[in-house]
């Protein structure tokens, strides 16, 4: 991917038995650039089906390439579960 592309981040949420579930309260995403600066901060994710969420981020206007850190947070009535991911965004 290069700066200007739309980056699609997705995650599935499962309970302890491996069944897809929805968090009761919210599912959010934060994306930080290579310098630890948030480019997306605690934004709601889109539910496509039970336990399956995605977020489309338009990287146009970004000037910093490199490795981006993604944090997913499922809030189930004050009980938080976290997931992490990374992606590389190059310069054109």
FITORBA-273276 format. One line per field, with one value per residue (C-alpha): y, x, z; residue number from 0. Coordinates in Angstrom, 2 decimals, padded with zeros to 5 digits. Layout:
// FITORBA-273276
v (Y/...)
u (X/...)
w (Z/...)
nr (NUM/...)
***
This chain:
// FITORBA-273276
v (000.00/003.54/006.92/007.78/004.22/003.28/000.93/-001.57/-002.87/-005.75/-007.98/-010.75/-010.95/-014.38/-015.60/-018.20/-021.07/-019.56/-018.35/-014.99/-012.41/-008.69/-006.57/-005.20/-001.58/-000.72/-001.73/000.98/001.39/003.61/003.91/005.47/006.37/005.38/008.22/007.15/009.96/009.00/009.44/007.72/007.88/005.63/005.61/003.29/000.32/-000.94/-004.25/-006.48/-009.51/-010.92/-010.48/-009.15/-005.50/-003.29/000.27/001.97/004.66/007.04/007.74/010.63/013.76/011.74/012.64/010.02/006.55/003.61/001.06/001.94/000.38/-000.57/-001.13/-002.62/-002.24/-004.23/-002.75/-005.20/-003.22/-001.96/-005.15/-004.29/-006.68/-005.53/-006.66/-005.34/-005.27/-003.42/-002.41/-000.70/002.45/003.40/006.61/006.75)
u (000.00/001.09/000.01/-003.31/-004.68/-007.72/-006.59/-009.20/-008.65/-010.80/-011.19/-013.39/-014.58/-015.10/-016.05/-014.10/-015.68/-014.74/-018.22/-018.45/-020.07/-020.74/-019.41/-022.37/-021.17/-018.78/-016.02/-013.43/-010.15/-007.09/-004.32/-000.93/001.82/005.50/006.09/003.25/000.93/-002.75/-004.18/-007.43/-008.48/-011.15/-013.41/-016.41/-015.99/-018.60/-020.29/-020.70/-022.08/-022.08/-018.58/-017.09/-015.99/-014.07/-012.87/-011.86/-009.22/-008.42/-004.70/-004.68/-003.31/-000.89/002.77/004.43/005.10/006.26/004.78/001.38/000.08/-003.59/-005.39/-008.88/-010.91/-014.07/-016.00/-018.48/-020.18/-016.90/-014.90/-012.31/-010.61/-007.78/-006.42/-003.40/-002.21/000.29/000.54/003.17/002.31/004.91/005.46/004.46)
w (000.00/-000.65/000.69/-000.92/-000.82/001.24/004.00/005.19/008.73/009.92/012.96/014.28/017.89/019.46/022.92/024.92/022.96/019.58/018.64/016.87/019.16/019.26/022.11/024.07/024.10/021.24/018.84/018.09/016.24/016.73/014.11/014.91/012.47/012.75/015.24/017.55/016.47/016.16/012.67/013.72/017.36/018.93/015.87/015.67/013.36/010.88/011.65/008.59/010.46/013.98/015.40/012.14/011.97/009.55/009.15/005.88/006.27/003.41/003.71/001.23/002.85/004.98/004.49/006.72/005.37/007.43/009.79/011.24/014.47/014.77/018.09/018.19/021.39/022.13/025.05/026.54/029.30/030.79/030.13/027.48/025.04/022.80/019.45/017.58/013.99/011.80/008.17/006.03/004.08/001.49/-000.41/-004.08)
nr (0/1/2/3/4/5/6/7/8/9/10/11/12/13/14/15/16/17/18/19/20/21/22/23/24/25/26/27/28/29/30/31/32/33/34/35/36/37/38/39/40/41/42/43/44/45/46/47/48/49/50/51/52/53/54/55/56/57/58/59/60/61/62/63/64/65/66/67/68/69/70/71/72/73/74/75/76/77/78/79/80/81/82/83/84/85/86/87/88/89/90/91)
***
